[in-house]
Amino acid sequence: MKQQRLNGLSDGIFAIVMTLLALELRIPELTVTNPDSYDIIRQLVHIIPSFLSFLLSFTLLFTYWRSHHFLTSVYAKNLSVGLANYNALFFLFITVIPFSSQLLGKYSEVPVAIAVYGINVIAIGMTLLMMRMHIERSRKIDTALISRDEWRSGYIRIVLPIITAIIGIIVGFYNPALSVGIFIFSILFNLVPFSSNLIYFILDLFFVDEYDTVVSSNYDPRHEYRDVELNRRRKQAIHQRFRDTLIKPIRLPFPKDSQATTVDNLREKSVREEQTHDSTILE
């Protein structure tokens, strides 16, 4: 499986979803016959929640596109079937963003709308987290060498939106405006450049690496050949078991040499019955 195919699919899906977000921005309809600037401004104020929801979701999609690009195109040097399946799940939750974003824009003060948007963010973040863990643990995927600080920073950037989304959902039932602010903080933190330096500074307070350690991959180039040999032996064992249990040669209940004797006995028995029948008629 080639990475170019996955990259093309990813770019196409993100482009379509971002375009759908922009299509939801509708020009406000004015009821007056000759509207002036005041009437237009008043109507534009009414769509501010929808516009903020658009900006929030567009920025969210950009940060996830950047993270997905790093994982599948930079960090992972090749693909596997398992990684492709995780990508399908990731794209599924990405395509739901226009729906949850529009719901949040229309009902930004309703806790259920905030919860739906937050659950969508959590689903995307969890899928991205499972994708990264699969890349690092798989023996079929070779990964680029990164430092221990970069490895920790990558996980923080993935886990932080999940945690803030959970907090935002809970806070949304008490203060919807603060909940939306929590979502905005999470997205901006992953977007601004100096956040990486902040993460490294915090990590240096808790983790001290004596050397510039590098996180290596579990990739084993011979793993694929061992899988082929293992599958071949497994198939042979299954076929042998099938032949031994289901395709046994049918064994007769008596030996072959006694078959003729048994047939002769049946013939003699038939002759005796005929003689007995004839004698009965004569009597």
C-alpha atoms as a printed R data frame, in Angstrom:
    type eleno elety resid chain resno       x       y      z
1   ATOM     1    CA   MET     A     1   0.000   0.000  0.000
2   ATOM     2    CA   LYS     A     2   1.492   3.311 -1.120
3   ATOM     3    CA   GLN     A     3   1.501   6.445  0.999
4   ATOM     4    CA   GLN     A     4   0.651   8.637 -2.006
5   ATOM     5    CA   ARG     A     5  -2.804   7.071 -2.227
6   ATOM     6    CA   LEU     A     6  -3.514   7.718  1.438
7   ATOM     7    CA   ASN     A     7  -2.176  11.275  1.260
8   ATOM     8    CA   GLY     A     8  -4.366  12.039 -1.730
9   ATOM     9    CA   LEU     A     9  -7.435  10.641  0.028
10  ATOM    10    CA   SER     A    10  -6.630  12.601  3.177
11  ATOM    11    CA   ASP     A    11  -6.142  15.905  1.366
12  ATOM    12    CA   GLY     A    12  -9.352  15.400 -0.596
13  ATOM    13    CA   ILE     A    13 -11.459  14.619  2.480
14  ATOM    14    CA   PHE     A    14 -10.099  17.545  4.481
15  ATOM    15    CA   ALA     A    15 -10.606  19.910  1.526
16  ATOM    16    CA   ILE     A    16 -14.232  18.810  1.081
17  ATOM    17    CA   VAL     A    17 -15.023  19.027  4.796
18  ATOM    18    CA   MET     A    18 -13.471  22.491  5.073
19  ATOM    19    CA   THR     A    19 -15.468  23.619  2.062
20  ATOM    20    CA   LEU     A    20 -18.674  22.296  3.613
21  ATOM    21    CA   LEU     A    21 -17.955  24.399  6.677
22  ATOM    22    CA   ALA     A    22 -17.737  27.525  4.527
23  ATOM    23    CA   LEU     A    23 -20.971  26.668  2.710
24  ATOM    24    CA   GLU     A    24 -22.832  26.820  6.001
25  ATOM    25    CA   LEU     A    25 -22.113  30.555  6.231
26  ATOM    26    CA   ARG     A    26 -25.248  32.034  4.737
27  ATOM    27    CA   ILE     A    27 -25.913  35.669  3.913
28  ATOM    28    CA   PRO     A    28 -28.496  36.969  6.409
29  ATOM    29    CA   GLU     A    29 -31.910  37.712  4.979
30  ATOM    30    CA   LEU     A    30 -33.244  41.217  5.592
31  ATOM    31    CA   THR     A    31 -36.962  41.755  6.015
32  ATOM    32    CA   VAL     A    32 -36.915  45.486  5.299
33  ATOM    33    CA   THR     A    33 -37.357  46.787  1.755
34  ATOM    34    CA   ASN     A    34 -34.514  49.284  1.696
35  ATOM    35    CA   PRO     A    35 -31.967  48.084  4.259
36  ATOM    36    CA   ASP     A    36 -29.276  50.389  5.515
37  ATOM    37    CA   SER     A    37 -25.935  49.680  7.178
38  ATOM    38    CA   TYR     A    38 -27.526  49.427 10.608
39  ATOM    39    CA   ASP     A    39 -29.893  46.684  9.447
40  ATOM    40    CA   ILE     A    40 -27.045  44.675  7.908
41  ATOM    41    CA   ILE     A    41 -24.877  45.014 11.008
42  ATOM    42    CA   ARG     A    42 -27.758  43.902 13.211
43  ATOM    43    CA   GLN     A    43 -28.265  40.781 11.127
44  ATOM    44    CA   LEU     A    44 -24.544  40.056 11.050
45  ATOM    45    CA   VAL     A    45 -24.503  40.134 14.835
46  ATOM    46    CA   HIS     A    46 -27.022  37.293 14.841
47  ATOM    47    CA   ILE     A    47 -24.705  35.010 12.863
48  ATOM    48    CA   ILE     A    48 -21.641  35.666 15.025
49  ATOM    49    CA   PRO     A    49 -22.047  32.301 16.855
50  ATOM    50    CA   SER     A    50 -22.153  30.474 13.515
51  ATOM    51    CA   PHE     A    51 -19.097  32.357 12.270
52  ATOM    52    CA   LEU     A    52 -17.166  31.608 15.466
53  ATOM    53    CA   SER     A    53 -18.139  27.970 15.161
54  ATOM    54    CA   PHE     A    54 -16.818  27.996 11.598
55  ATOM    55    CA   LEU     A    55 -13.486  29.484 12.685
56  ATOM    56    CA   LEU     A    56 -13.215  27.033 15.566
57  ATOM    57    CA   SER     A    57 -13.922  23.989 13.394
58  ATOM    58    CA   PHE     A    58 -11.745  25.172 10.496
59  ATOM    59    CA   THR     A    59  -8.794  25.650 12.837
60  ATOM    60    CA   LEU     A    60  -9.511  22.295 14.452
61  ATOM    61    CA   LEU     A    61  -9.468  20.558 11.068
62  ATOM    62    CA   PHE     A    62  -6.207  22.246 10.127
63  ATOM    63    CA   THR     A    63  -4.480  21.104 13.322
64  ATOM    64    CA   TYR     A    64  -5.700  17.528 12.813
65  ATOM    65    CA   TRP     A    65  -4.674  17.573  9.152
66  ATOM    66    CA   ARG     A    66  -1.196  18.660 10.225
67  ATOM    67    CA   SER     A    67  -1.007  15.928 12.870
68  ATOM    68    CA   HIS     A    68  -2.289  13.294 10.444
69  ATOM    69    CA   HIS     A    69   0.232  14.396  7.820
70  ATOM    70    CA   PHE     A    70   3.074  14.052 10.308
71  ATOM    71    CA   LEU     A    71   2.005  10.571 11.423
72  ATOM    72    CA   THR     A    72   1.321   9.012  8.021
73  ATOM    73    CA   SER     A    73   3.804  10.869  5.819
74  ATOM    74    CA   VAL     A    74   6.737  11.886  8.037
75  ATOM    75    CA   TYR     A    75   6.776   9.633 11.096
76  ATOM    76    CA   ALA     A    76   5.636   6.421  9.404
77  ATOM    77    CA   LYS     A    77   7.819   5.488  6.427
78  ATOM    78    CA   ASN     A    78   5.416   2.873  5.111
79  ATOM    79    CA   LEU     A    79   1.835   1.739  5.582
80  ATOM    80    CA   SER     A    80   0.045  -1.426  6.636
81  ATOM    81    CA   VAL     A    81  -3.500  -2.701  6.414
82  ATOM    82    CA   GLY     A    82  -4.063  -1.976 10.098
83  ATOM    83    CA   LEU     A    83  -2.935   1.625  9.696
84  ATOM    84    CA   ALA     A    84  -5.244   2.049  6.701
85  ATOM    85    CA   ASN     A    85  -8.177   0.820  8.811
86  ATOM    86    CA   TYR     A    86  -7.386   3.357 11.530
87  ATOM    87    CA   ASN     A    87  -7.313   6.057  8.859
88  ATOM    88    CA   ALA     A    88 -10.768   5.048  7.659
89  ATOM    89    CA   LEU     A    89 -12.124   5.473 11.189
90  ATOM    90    CA   PHE     A    90 -10.305   8.791 11.511
91  ATOM    91    CA   PHE     A    91 -11.808  10.105  8.266
92  ATOM    92    CA   LEU     A    92 -15.258   8.989  9.392
93  ATOM    93    CA   PHE     A    93 -15.172  11.224 12.463
94  ATOM    94    CA   ILE     A    94 -13.614  14.065 10.463
95  ATOM    95    CA   THR     A    95 -16.579  14.122  8.072
96  ATOM    96    CA   VAL     A    96 -18.975  14.592 11.024
97  ATOM    97    CA   ILE     A    97 -17.372  17.936 11.933
98  ATOM    98    CA   PRO     A    98 -19.668  20.040  9.655
99  ATOM    99    CA   PHE     A    99 -22.732  18.610 11.409
100 ATOM   100    CA   SER     A   100 -21.465  19.103 14.956
101 ATOM   101    CA   SER     A   101 -20.083  22.527 14.044
102 ATOM   102    CA   GLN     A   102 -23.392  23.710 12.610
103 ATOM   103    CA   LEU     A   103 -25.199  22.368 15.669
104 ATOM   104    CA   LEU     A   104 -22.833  24.267 17.946
105 ATOM   105    CA   GLY     A   105 -23.220  27.444 15.889
106 ATOM   106    CA   LYS     A   106 -27.030  27.431 16.079
107 ATOM   107    CA   TYR     A   107 -27.346  26.288 19.674
108 ATOM   108    CA   SER     A   108 -24.132  27.486 21.285
109 ATOM   109    CA   GLU     A   109 -25.836  27.998 24.634
110 ATOM   110    CA   VAL     A   110 -27.384  24.535 24.791
111 ATOM   111    CA   PRO     A   111 -25.291  21.968 26.729
112 ATOM   112    CA   VAL     A   112 -26.328  19.094 24.463
113 ATOM   113    CA   ALA     A   113 -24.972  20.866 21.376
114 ATOM   114    CA   ILE     A   114 -21.678  21.472 23.181
115 ATOM   115    CA   ALA     A   115 -21.597  17.811 24.239
116 ATOM   116    CA   VAL     A   116 -22.113  16.595 20.660
117 ATOM   117    CA   TYR     A   117 -19.250  18.777 19.431
118 ATOM   118    CA   GLY     A   118 -17.027  17.657 22.296
119 ATOM   119    CA   ILE     A   119 -17.755  13.968 21.680
120 ATOM   120    CA   ASN     A   120 -16.794  14.460 18.044
121 ATOM   121    CA   VAL     A   121 -13.480  16.021 19.092
122 ATOM   122    CA   ILE     A   122 -12.858  13.190 21.566
123 ATOM   123    CA   ALA     A   123 -13.555  10.561 18.892
124 ATOM   124    CA   ILE     A   124 -11.092  12.183 16.478
125 ATOM   125    CA   GLY     A   125  -8.429  12.524 19.163
126 ATOM   126    CA   MET     A   126  -8.817   8.918 20.364
127 ATOM   127    CA   THR     A   127  -8.562   7.619 16.810
128 ATOM   128    CA   LEU     A   128  -5.422   9.663 16.216
129 ATOM   129    CA   LEU     A   129  -3.974   8.359 19.489
130 ATOM   130    CA   MET     A   130  -4.665   4.733 18.525
131 ATOM   131    CA   MET     A   131  -3.151   5.407 15.117
132 ATOM   132    CA   ARG     A   132   0.092   6.667 16.641
133 ATOM   133    CA   MET     A   133   0.289   3.754 19.089
134 ATOM   134    CA   HIS     A   134  -0.254   1.317 16.225
135 ATOM   135    CA   ILE     A   135   2.523   2.941 14.201
136 ATOM   136    CA   GLU     A   136   4.981   2.643 17.066
137 ATOM   137    CA   ARG     A   137   4.090  -0.931 18.048
138 ATOM   138    CA   SER     A   138   3.696  -2.494 14.632
139 ATOM   139    CA   ARG     A   139   6.582  -4.590 13.326
140 ATOM   140    CA   LYS     A   140   5.463  -3.908  9.770
141 ATOM   141    CA   ILE     A   141   5.842  -0.115  9.916
142 ATOM   142    CA   ASP     A   142   9.198   1.632  9.924
143 ATOM   143    CA   THR     A   143   9.307   4.993 11.684
144 ATOM   144    CA   ALA     A   144  11.591   7.998 11.602
145 ATOM   145    CA   LEU     A   145  13.990   8.564 14.476
146 ATOM   146    CA   ILE     A   146  12.808  11.269 16.867
147 ATOM   147    CA   SER     A   147  14.116  12.485 20.206
148 ATOM   148    CA   ARG     A   148  12.484  11.574 23.478
149 ATOM   149    CA   ASP     A   149  11.255  15.163 23.928
150 ATOM   150    CA   GLU     A   150   9.610  15.149 20.506
151 ATOM   151    CA   TRP     A   151   7.996  11.808 21.312
152 ATOM   152    CA   ARG     A   152   6.497  13.152 24.551
153 ATOM   153    CA   SER     A   153   5.458  16.419 22.895
154 ATOM   154    CA   GLY     A   154   3.569  14.529 20.186
155 ATOM   155    CA   TYR     A   155   1.521  12.614 22.724
156 ATOM   156    CA   ILE     A   156   0.773  15.774 24.679
157 ATOM   157    CA   ARG     A   157  -0.569  17.472 21.553
158 ATOM   158    CA   ILE     A   158  -2.851  14.494 20.902
159 ATOM   159    CA   VAL     A   159  -4.061  13.925 24.460
160 ATOM   160    CA   LEU     A   160  -4.572  17.601 25.407
161 ATOM   161    CA   PRO     A   161  -7.606  18.168 23.084
162 ATOM   162    CA   ILE     A   162  -9.190  14.970 24.432
163 ATOM   163    CA   ILE     A   163  -8.841  16.115 28.045
164 ATOM   164    CA   THR     A   164 -10.000  19.651 27.331
165 ATOM   165    CA   ALA     A   165 -13.007  18.319 25.386
166 ATOM   166    CA   ILE     A   166 -14.051  16.201 28.372
167 ATOM   167    CA   ILE     A   167 -13.673  19.234 30.647
168 ATOM   168    CA   GLY     A   168 -15.559  21.398 28.137
169 ATOM   169    CA   ILE     A   169 -18.495  18.989 28.027
170 ATOM   170    CA   ILE     A   170 -18.776  18.994 31.825
171 ATOM   171    CA   VAL     A   171 -18.413  22.776 32.106
172 ATOM   172    CA   GLY     A   172 -20.968  23.249 29.306
173 ATOM   173    CA   PHE     A   173 -23.796  22.158 31.597
174 ATOM   174    CA   TYR     A   174 -22.965  25.045 33.962
175 ATOM   175    CA   ASN     A   175 -21.348  27.741 31.806
176 ATOM   176    CA   PRO     A   176 -21.640  27.286 28.000
177 ATOM   177    CA   ALA     A   177 -19.538  30.369 27.193
178 ATOM   178    CA   LEU     A   178 -16.644  29.125 29.320
179 ATOM   179    CA   SER     A   179 -16.944  25.709 27.700
180 ATOM   180    CA   VAL     A   180 -16.505  27.183 24.221
181 ATOM   181    CA   GLY     A   181 -13.520  29.127 25.540
182 ATOM   182    CA   ILE     A   182 -11.924  25.866 26.681
183 ATOM   183    CA   PHE     A   183 -12.269  24.443 23.168
184 ATOM   184    CA   ILE     A   184 -10.705  27.574 21.712
185 ATOM   185    CA   PHE     A   185  -7.773  27.374 24.145
186 ATOM   186    CA   SER     A   186  -7.085  23.745 23.222
187 ATOM   187    CA   ILE     A   187  -7.036  24.469 19.495
188 ATOM   188    CA   LEU     A   188  -4.924  27.614 19.771
189 ATOM   189    CA   PHE     A   189  -2.423  25.805 21.975
190 ATOM   190    CA   ASN     A   190  -1.750  23.270 19.217
191 ATOM   191    CA   LEU     A   191  -1.719  25.977 16.565
192 ATOM   192    CA   VAL     A   192   0.631  28.669 17.871
193 ATOM   193    CA   PRO     A   193   4.379  28.075 17.290
194 ATOM   194    CA   PHE     A   194   5.634  28.862 20.809
195 ATOM   195    CA   SER     A   195   3.556  26.052 22.323
196 ATOM   196    CA   SER     A   196   6.296  23.568 21.396
197 ATOM   197    CA   ASN     A   197   8.866  25.532 23.363
198 ATOM   198    CA   LEU     A   198   6.454  25.695 26.294
199 ATOM   199    CA   ILE     A   199   5.960  21.939 26.186
200 ATOM   200    CA   TYR     A   200   9.712  21.300 26.082
201 ATOM   201    CA   PHE     A   201  10.234  23.667 29.028
202 ATOM   202    CA   ILE     A   202   7.610  21.851 31.115
203 ATOM   203    CA   LEU     A   203   8.992  18.455 30.155
204 ATOM   204    CA   ASP     A   204  12.488  19.468 31.241
205 ATOM   205    CA   LEU     A   205  11.102  20.139 34.713
206 ATOM   206    CA   PHE     A   206   9.865  16.555 35.102
207 ATOM   207    CA   PHE     A   207  12.063  14.472 32.792
208 ATOM   208    CA   VAL     A   208  15.830  14.593 32.613
209 ATOM   209    CA   ASP     A   209  17.518  12.670 29.792
210 ATOM   210    CA   GLU     A   210  21.245  12.233 30.285
211 ATOM   211    CA   TYR     A   211  21.728  11.832 26.569
212 ATOM   212    CA   ASP     A   212  19.816  12.906 23.528
213 ATOM   213    CA   THR     A   213  17.928   9.642 23.479
214 ATOM   214    CA   VAL     A   214  16.175   8.601 20.324
215 ATOM   215    CA   VAL     A   215  12.960   6.619 20.140
216 ATOM   216    CA   SER     A   216  13.450   3.769 17.713
217 ATOM   217    CA   SER     A   217  10.761   1.738 15.994
218 ATOM   218    CA   ASN     A   218   9.778  -1.912 16.304
219 ATOM   219    CA   TYR     A   219  10.110  -2.395 12.564
220 ATOM   220    CA   ASP     A   220  11.518  -5.769 11.570
221 ATOM   221    CA   PRO     A   221  12.131  -6.243  7.826
222 ATOM   222    CA   ARG     A   222  12.109 -10.026  8.293
223 ATOM   223    CA   HIS     A   223   8.742  -9.966 10.037
224 ATOM   224    CA   GLU     A   224   6.840 -10.104  6.756
225 ATOM   225    CA   TYR     A   225   8.714 -13.198  5.602
226 ATOM   226    CA   ARG     A   226   8.118 -14.872  8.944
227 ATOM   227    CA   ASP     A   227   4.428 -14.091  8.603
228 ATOM   228    CA   VAL     A   228   4.354 -15.747  5.185
229 ATOM   229    CA   GLU     A   229   6.086 -18.854  6.517
230 ATOM   230    CA   LEU     A   230   3.838 -18.938  9.577
231 ATOM   231    CA   ASN     A   231   0.702 -18.648  7.435
232 ATOM   232    CA   ARG     A   232   1.966 -21.410  5.148
233 ATOM   233    CA   ARG     A   233   2.526 -23.777  8.068
234 ATOM   234    CA   ARG     A   234  -0.816 -22.868  9.578
235 ATOM   235    CA   LYS     A   235  -2.602 -23.654  6.321
236 ATOM   236    CA   GLN     A   236  -0.800 -26.968  6.043
237 ATOM   237    CA   ALA     A   237  -1.846 -27.891  9.579
238 ATOM   238    CA   ILE     A   238  -5.463 -26.967  8.832
239 ATOM   239    CA   HIS     A   239  -5.497 -29.019  5.634
240 ATOM   240    CA   GLN     A   240  -3.951 -32.014  7.392
241 ATOM   241    CA   ARG     A   241  -6.507 -31.796 10.202
242 ATOM   242    CA   PHE     A   242  -9.285 -31.514  7.643
243 ATOM   243    CA   ARG     A   243  -8.096 -34.616  5.808
244 ATOM   244    CA   ASP     A   244  -7.732 -36.594  9.041
245 ATOM   245    CA   THR     A   245 -11.161 -35.742 10.406
246 ATOM   246    CA   LEU     A   246 -13.550 -35.068  7.540
247 ATOM   247    CA   ILE     A   247 -12.103 -36.900  4.557
248 ATOM   248    CA   LYS     A   248 -11.255 -40.224  6.189
249 ATOM   249    CA   PRO     A   249 -11.399 -43.255  3.906
250 ATOM   250    CA   ILE     A   250 -14.666 -45.109  4.534
251 ATOM   251    CA   ARG     A   251 -13.854 -48.332  6.346
252 ATOM   252    CA   LEU     A   252 -16.136 -51.360  5.765
253 ATOM   253    CA   PRO     A   253 -17.407 -53.149  8.880
254 ATOM   254    CA   PHE     A   254 -15.841 -56.383  7.692
255 ATOM   255    CA   PRO     A   255 -12.590 -57.353  5.999
256 ATOM   256    CA   LYS     A   256 -12.355 -57.445  2.246
257 ATOM   257    CA   ASP     A   257 -11.589 -61.191  2.160
258 ATOM   258    CA   SER     A   258 -14.763 -61.996  4.087
259 ATOM   259    CA   GLN     A   259 -16.948 -59.973  1.743
260 ATOM   260    CA   ALA     A   260 -17.359 -62.819 -0.744
261 ATOM   261    CA   THR     A   261 -18.119 -65.273  2.061
262 ATOM   262    CA   THR     A   262 -20.812 -63.013  3.394
263 ATOM   263    CA   VAL     A   263 -22.410 -62.718 -0.050
264 ATOM   264    CA   ASP     A   264 -22.400 -66.551 -0.416
265 ATOM   265    CA   ASN     A   265 -24.085 -66.891  2.944
266 ATOM   266    CA   LEU     A   266 -26.794 -64.502  1.827
267 ATOM   267    CA   ARG     A   267 -27.342 -66.557 -1.329
268 ATOM   268    CA   GLU     A   268 -27.614 -69.824  0.656
269 ATOM   269    CA   LYS     A   269 -30.095 -68.213  3.018
270 ATOM   270    CA   SER     A   270 -32.186 -67.087  0.059
271 ATOM   271    CA   VAL     A   271 -32.200 -70.614 -1.427
272 ATOM   272    CA   ARG     A   272 -33.283 -72.166  1.883
273 ATOM   273    CA   GLU     A   273 -36.135 -69.710  2.179
274 ATOM   274    CA   GLU     A   274 -37.346 -70.577 -1.322
275 ATOM   275    CA   GLN     A   275 -37.244 -74.302 -0.554
276 ATOM   276    CA   THR     A   276 -39.165 -73.799  2.646
277 ATOM   277    CA   HIS     A   277 -41.785 -71.782  0.779
278 ATOM   278    CA   ASP     A   278 -42.157 -74.509 -1.905
279 ATOM   279    CA   SER     A   279 -42.569 -77.255  0.688
280 ATOM   280    CA   THR     A   280 -45.217 -75.250  2.441
281 ATOM   281    CA   ILE     A   281 -47.218 -74.924 -0.801
282 ATOM   282    CA   LEU     A   282 -47.029 -78.697 -1.519
283 ATOM   283    CA   GLU     A   283 -48.404 -79.528  1.882
